Amino acid sequence: MAEFPERYEVPDDEATLEHVRLKHLASARDPKTFSILKEVGVESGWRCLVAGAGAGTVSAWLAEQVGEEGEVWSCDIDLQFHDQMPANVKVMQHDHAQDDLPENYFSLIHARAVLQHIPERDEVLDKFIASLVPGAVLVVEEGHFEAFASQPLPEPYATMHKVVCSGATTPWRDPDLGNKMLAKMAERGLIDLDLTGDVWAMRPGESAGEWWFLALERAGPMLISAGIITEEQFKEAMEQARNPNMVMLSTLSVATWGRKP
């Protein structure tokens, strides 16, 4: 059986593929993220934290909103994919499960597709809330994969798709965290709770689909080593994913936010 990673890390030989995947994810999801943050309301002079910043696109956008008087902490456990940032962005290598944050400091904390990959997600959520000043906002975007995983799809792609959806290659992952965030925020006493969700059509060659198809491409060698699929099935599955006629339902993306009393 393959040895699956204990934490969300990107080996050097997968870095180029993961960088492209993160760019596709940003292209597909940034417009929705920006509309959510506009609805929450970001003001000049705010101190913001972007957790799991990836390529830094959300950090750069927030930097424009908070202006020279504000600051943005752009944090990720792996900074090799991070782009150059404006002067008011502090780029930090940070493991949210292990490293501390200042208490009562931030006006806004944003995390997209991050907590699902952290085994200590509940403890990290508590850290985020402690790091907010009273009246500050926590925005968490996570997925709900149930319908995404169970939709009718051709074999062998369907098998590979369902296994990766379930988090089987990383047993500590929670692919349905988006369905739980509202309750988690309410349990921790956040107020003015709200959420929004969306789905979209995924196609090959478009960012809306490639963020996922590239994730499957990365997962393929692990699935082969684990005996879940063969090399021939993996090749056929990726050919199906890149078929010009391929179109499928996305995961449900759920953005949840609340304010610290």
Secondary structure per residue as TSV (DSSP state, phi and psi in degrees):
chain	resnum	aa	ss	phi	psi
A	1	M	-	360.0	148.1
A	2	A	-	-72.5	151.8
A	3	E	-	-94.1	114.6
A	4	F	-	-86.4	151.5
A	5	P	-	-64.3	145.4
A	6	E	S	-80.4	-20.6
A	7	R	S	-141.8	169.6
A	8	Y	-	-76.7	99.4
A	9	E	-	-135.8	154.8
A	10	V	-	-116.8	111.2
A	11	P	-	-61.6	154.5
A	12	D	G	-57.7	-36.9
A	13	D	G	-74.7	-5.9
A	14	E	G	-111.7	2.3
A	15	A	H	-63.6	-43.4
A	16	T	H	-62.2	-45.1
A	17	L	H	-62.3	-42.0
A	18	E	H	-68.9	-34.7
A	19	H	H	-62.7	-45.1
A	20	V	H	-61.9	-42.1
A	21	R	H	-62.0	-43.0
A	22	L	H	-64.3	-36.3
A	23	K	H	-64.0	-40.8
A	24	H	H	-64.5	-42.0
A	25	L	H	-61.6	-42.9
A	26	A	H	-62.7	-44.8
A	27	S	H	-62.2	-38.4
A	28	A	H	-75.3	-36.8
A	29	R	H	-108.4	-19.5
A	30	D	H	-56.4	-44.4
A	31	P	H	-56.4	-41.1
A	32	K	H	-68.0	-42.7
A	33	T	H	-59.6	-45.4
A	34	F	H	-63.1	-38.1
A	35	S	H	-66.3	-36.4
A	36	I	H	-66.3	-45.3
A	37	L	H	-66.2	-33.0
A	38	K	H	-65.7	-39.8
A	39	E	H	-65.3	-41.6
A	40	V	H	-62.7	-39.7
A	41	G	-	95.3	108.7
A	42	V	-	-111.7	128.1
A	43	E	-	-112.5	154.9
A	44	S	T	-58.2	138.3
A	45	G	T	89.5	-4.9
A	46	W	-	-69.0	151.6
A	47	R	E	-104.0	120.1
A	48	C	E	-120.3	148.4
A	49	L	E	-120.4	127.6
A	50	V	E	-107.7	112.7
A	51	A	E	-92.2	131.0
A	52	G	S	65.9	57.2
A	53	A	-	-71.6	-17.4
A	54	G	T	62.4	-121.1
A	55	A	T	-81.9	-8.2
A	56	G	S	89.6	13.7
A	57	T	H	-67.8	-38.1
A	58	V	H	-69.9	-37.4
A	59	S	H	-61.1	-44.5
A	60	A	H	-63.6	-39.6
A	61	W	H	-65.2	-44.2
A	62	L	H	-63.8	-34.4
A	63	A	H	-59.5	-37.4
A	64	E	H	-67.1	-37.3
A	65	Q	H	-71.9	-37.5
A	66	V	H	-87.6	-16.1
A	67	G	-	71.3	-174.2
A	68	E	T	-66.1	-25.5
A	69	E	T	-80.6	-14.7
A	70	G	-	-100.3	179.6
A	71	E	E	-148.2	153.1
A	72	V	E	-128.3	127.0
A	73	W	E	-93.7	117.9
A	74	S	E	-106.8	101.8
A	75	C	E	-115.3	139.6
A	76	D	E	-156.6	151.9
A	77	I	S	-71.2	-21.4
A	78	D	-	-135.0	112.8
A	79	L	-	-96.8	6.7
A	80	Q	T	-66.7	-16.5
A	81	F	T	-102.3	0.6
A	82	H	-	-78.7	132.2
A	83	D	-	-81.5	168.7
A	84	Q	-	-64.4	144.3
A	85	M	-	-121.9	159.4
A	86	P	-	-62.9	168.4
A	87	A	T	-64.9	-26.5
A	88	N	T	-89.8	15.2
A	89	V	E	-109.7	126.7
A	90	K	E	-100.9	106.5
A	91	V	E	-85.7	124.7
A	92	M	E	-134.7	133.1
A	93	Q	E	-78.0	121.2
A	94	H	-	-149.2	127.7
A	95	D	-	-101.1	106.0
A	96	H	T	-64.7	-24.2
A	97	A	T	-75.6	-27.7
A	98	Q	T	-110.1	-32.3
A	99	D	S	-96.1	151.9
A	100	D	-	-87.2	159.6
A	101	L	-	-123.5	153.0
A	102	P	-	-66.8	142.5
A	103	E	S	-85.6	147.6
A	104	N	S	51.8	52.2
A	105	Y	-	-122.6	-43.8
A	106	F	E	-92.5	145.9
A	107	S	E	-86.8	-23.9
A	108	L	E	-153.5	135.3
A	109	I	E	-124.2	131.2
A	110	H	E	-125.3	134.7
A	111	A	E	-139.3	124.9
A	112	R	E	-121.5	121.0
A	113	A	S	52.7	44.0
A	114	V	-	-114.9	-55.6
A	115	L	G	-61.9	-29.9
A	116	Q	G	-61.8	-23.1
A	117	H	G	-96.3	2.6
A	118	I	-	-112.8	115.6
A	119	P	T	-56.7	-35.9
A	120	E	T	-90.1	40.0
A	121	R	H	-60.1	-36.0
A	122	D	H	-67.5	-41.0
A	123	E	H	-66.0	-38.0
A	124	V	H	-66.3	-40.5
A	125	L	H	-59.6	-41.3
A	126	D	H	-63.0	-39.6
A	127	K	H	-60.9	-44.3
A	128	F	H	-57.5	-48.0
A	129	I	H	-65.6	-40.5
A	130	A	H	-62.8	-27.6
A	131	S	T	-83.5	-7.4
A	132	L	E	-86.7	144.1
A	133	V	E	-77.2	157.2
A	134	P	E	-55.5	133.2
A	135	G	E	90.6	-7.4
A	136	A	E	-78.9	166.8
A	137	V	E	-119.0	137.9
A	138	L	E	-110.1	125.8
A	139	V	E	-120.0	121.4
A	140	V	E	-124.4	123.8
A	141	E	E	-109.2	120.7
A	142	E	E	-140.5	166.3
A	143	G	E	-98.7	165.9
A	144	H	E	-132.4	112.5
A	145	F	-	-97.6	0.6
A	146	E	H	-59.0	-55.0
A	147	A	H	-68.6	-35.0
A	148	F	H	-58.5	-42.2
A	149	A	H	-74.3	-33.6
A	150	S	H	-95.3	-1.8
A	151	Q	S	-64.9	149.4
A	152	P	-	-66.1	124.7
A	153	L	-	-142.7	154.4
A	154	P	-	-72.3	149.4
A	155	E	T	-86.2	148.6
A	156	P	T	-87.6	0.8
A	157	Y	H	-56.6	-40.8
A	158	A	H	-58.1	-42.9
A	159	T	H	-64.6	-48.1
A	160	M	H	-60.6	-43.5
A	161	H	H	-59.6	-48.0
A	162	K	H	-65.2	-38.7
A	163	V	H	-63.9	-45.4
A	164	V	H	-69.6	-37.3
A	165	C	H	-58.7	-38.0
A	166	S	T	-73.2	-12.7
A	167	G	T	81.8	17.7
A	168	A	T	-64.5	-27.5
A	169	T	T	-77.3	-16.6
A	170	T	S	-137.9	91.1
A	171	P	T	-59.1	-20.8
A	172	W	T	-86.1	-4.6
A	173	R	-	-74.6	145.9
A	174	D	-	-116.6	94.6
A	175	P	T	-70.6	-13.4
A	176	D	T	-110.5	26.9
A	177	L	G	-63.0	-30.1
A	178	G	G	-58.0	-27.4
A	179	N	G	-76.6	-11.5
A	180	K	T	-113.3	-11.4
A	181	M	H	-66.8	-35.7
A	182	L	H	-60.1	-46.0
A	183	A	H	-65.1	-40.2
A	184	K	H	-63.6	-40.8
A	185	M	H	-68.0	-40.1
A	186	A	H	-64.2	-41.8
A	187	E	H	-59.7	-29.5
A	188	R	T	-93.8	7.6
A	189	G	T	84.6	10.9
A	190	L	-	-67.5	150.3
A	191	I	E	-119.8	174.3
A	192	D	E	53.4	41.8
A	193	L	E	-67.5	142.7
A	194	D	E	-156.4	165.7
A	195	L	E	-157.6	164.3
A	196	T	E	-149.5	153.2
A	197	G	E	-141.8	158.1
A	198	D	E	-155.4	156.5
A	199	V	-	-129.2	165.7
A	200	W	-	-154.3	167.4
A	201	A	E	-82.6	133.3
A	202	M	E	-108.9	128.6
A	203	R	-	-135.0	151.0
A	204	P	T	-67.6	149.0
A	205	G	T	82.1	-3.2
A	206	E	S	-119.5	145.0
A	207	S	H	-56.7	-33.2
A	208	A	H	-59.2	-23.7
A	209	G	H	-112.9	-33.7
A	210	E	H	-65.5	-27.7
A	211	W	H	-57.8	-32.7
A	212	W	H	-89.0	-42.3
A	213	F	H	-63.0	-34.1
A	214	L	H	-71.6	-31.2
A	215	A	H	-64.6	-39.5
A	216	L	H	-65.4	-38.7
A	217	E	H	-61.8	-39.7
A	218	R	H	-66.5	-37.9
A	219	A	H	-76.3	-21.1
A	220	G	H	-50.2	-52.2
A	221	P	H	-58.5	-36.6
A	222	M	H	-66.8	-40.2
A	223	L	H	-67.1	-36.3
A	224	I	H	-66.1	-46.4
A	225	S	H	-61.9	-33.2
A	226	A	T	-80.6	-5.3
A	227	G	T	77.7	16.6
A	228	I	S	-79.3	-38.4
A	229	I	S	-137.6	162.6
A	230	T	-	-94.6	167.9
A	231	E	H	-60.2	-39.1
A	232	E	H	-65.0	-41.7
A	233	Q	H	-66.7	-38.5
A	234	F	H	-61.6	-45.6
A	235	K	H	-61.7	-43.9
A	236	E	H	-65.7	-40.3
A	237	A	H	-62.1	-41.5
A	238	M	H	-71.7	-31.1
A	239	E	H	-64.7	-39.3
A	240	Q	H	-64.9	-41.0
A	241	A	H	-64.0	-33.1
A	242	R	T	-97.8	9.4
A	243	N	-	-62.9	128.6
A	244	P	T	-55.8	-23.3
A	245	N	T	-90.4	-0.1
A	246	M	-	-69.0	128.9
A	247	V	-	-147.6	136.0
A	248	M	E	-147.3	162.5
A	249	L	E	-74.5	136.7
A	250	S	-	-78.2	171.6
A	251	T	-	-63.7	157.0
A	252	L	E	-80.5	119.8
A	253	S	E	-95.8	122.7
A	254	V	E	-116.9	119.1
A	255	A	E	-102.4	124.9
A	256	T	E	-123.5	138.6
A	257	W	E	-143.1	155.5
A	258	G	E	-157.3	164.7
A	259	R	E	-113.6	140.1
A	260	K	-	-76.3	128.1
A	261	P	-	-58.9	360.0
